[in-house]
């Protein structure tokens, strides 16, 4: 869908390799520019936006947008944590170091005396899956205690899903 604002931005010297779109947001009062992690740009405009004013605002921001798009496109991927003793893991605002347990001590993933204890796994994927399941279980317990309060704030009811338990 081509709007007058879209046409006004397309007439600017926007680099051809940029991916961008214009979205009309009824509740917006000013121009909003969002650059996604991959470098895609979203121009959010109010319904009564003046195309010339939006184009001028974008024109003045092009150098800064170019830097941000370049930065977001060249950003390295998130580093993958290695499951070696001493690796730091965050939980409820604190850092806990990983402690790998031998098979004799093995049990389940848990926090114990400031350490995140993990039974030695046969594979890295299995260890990562165990930690992810631990985070999920802790998060579920944390959220279930707060869900009624959040539901009352939004005037809704909590629906228990049996499928989520598995």
Buried (B, 14 or more C-beta within 10 A) or exposed (E): EEBBBBEBBEEEEBEEEBEBEBBBEEEBEEBEBEBEEEBBBBBBBBEEBBBEEBBEBBBEEEEEBEEBBEEBBEEEEEEEEEBEEEBEBEEEEEEBEBBBBEEEEEEEBEBEEEBBBBBEBEEEEEBBEBBEEBBEEBEEEEEEEEEEEEEEEEEEEEEEEEEEEE
